[in-house]
Amino acid sequence: MVRLTDSQLVILSAASQREDRGVEPLANVQGKAAGKVVAKLVRAGLLEEIKASGSLPVWRRDDESGAVALRITSAGLAVIDAADKAIAAPEESGSDSGLSSAGEAITSRQADIRFRTDVRSLEASLR
């Protein structure tokens, strides 16, 4: 499994919640730093670059293909879905002592990131 940063998990989580599965430009990361954050996701096949159309947010502009958008792939959705399933059934893990492995710790971090993403989205919609 690919190790993901908090920013990368937030990107996947936010994209998985959109109807068009598009990736929004990052508000707190700009320029080359933003490119580095998503480059690993694209290389891992968790995001794909497509021609921007409809409601897909423009990620960058290319001389050859014009406006380019990022969209989460089925593999990216599987990463998020796996975290959701692990969160939904923690008692099935066979451990009563809390987080007993690195995988469970990552799942817990992913849940926290999804919660923070949901809160930020809710706060933004209330403004």
N, C-alpha and C positions, 0 to 999 in steps of 0.2 A: 504494500500500500504506500502511496505517496505521502510524505510528511508535508503537511500544509501549515502555513502561518495563520495567525488569527485573521489577518486581512484577507487572505485567500479563502478562508472558511466563510467569512462574512460575504464576500463576493458570490460564492456558490449558493449560500443560503438565500441571499436577496434575489438572485436570478431564478432560483427554484420556486420562489413565491410569485413571480410575475407570470401573467398569462402567456406572454410571448417569449418567456425564458431569456430575455435580453439582460445584458449586464450594463448597469448604470455606471457612468464615469465616477470615479472616486472623488468625494468632496475633499478629503483630507490628504490625498496623495496626488501629485501632479507630475506631468512631464515624464522624464526617464524613469523616475521611481515607480510611477504607475505602470509603465511598460514592463518593468522587472517583476512587479507583483503578479501580473497576468501571464507573463511569458511562460512561467513554469506550468501554469494551468493549461495553456494551449499545448505545450510540448507533451504534457501528460495525457492529453486528449479529453480533459475535463471541460474545456471551453473550445469553441471553434469560431473562426472569423468568417463572417458572411457579409453579403452586400446589405447595407442598411436600407430598410424599407418599412413602410407602415409605422408602427409604434416603437420599433426597435431604436434604442438610443445610439447615436453615432459615437463610436469609440475613437476613431481616427479617420483621416482622409488620406487617400492614396491617389497618386497621379494616374495610375492605370485603371483602377477599379472604382475610384470615387470614394463615397462614404462607406466606411466599413464598421460593422457592428460585431459585438461579441455575444455569443449565445451559449448557454450551458448545454452540454451533450448528455446523452443517456448515461454515459459513464460518470459524469459530474452529478447527475441526479441520483445515481446509485450510491455515490459517496454520502450524499445528504440523506438518502433513504435509509442507508445502513445505520447512520447515527440516530435517526428517528426510531427505528425498530429497537435499537439497543436501549434507548431512553424509555420507550414504552413498556419494556419488559425487563426491568433490572433484576427482579427477583428470580428470573429464570437462569441467571448466570451462575447460580450455585454458591454464591458468596454472601454471607451475612455480615461480613466485616467491612462493608463499604467498598471502596475502590481497591481491588486486589491485583490489578494488572495495568500495564501501560495503555492497553487498548481501552479499558474502562475509563482511565484518566482522560484520554483524548476525547472519548465520547462525552464525558462530563463537560469538557472545555467547549466542545461543539454545541452542546445544549445551551451553555451559558452565552455563547456568541449568538446563537439563534434568538435567544430571549432578548439580548441587548439590541439586536437588529429589529426585532418586532417592536420593542419599546420606542426606538428611534423613529421607525416608520409611523407609529401611532402619534408620537409627539409632532412629527412633521405634518401629519394630516390635520392636527388640531390647531395649527398656526394659522 
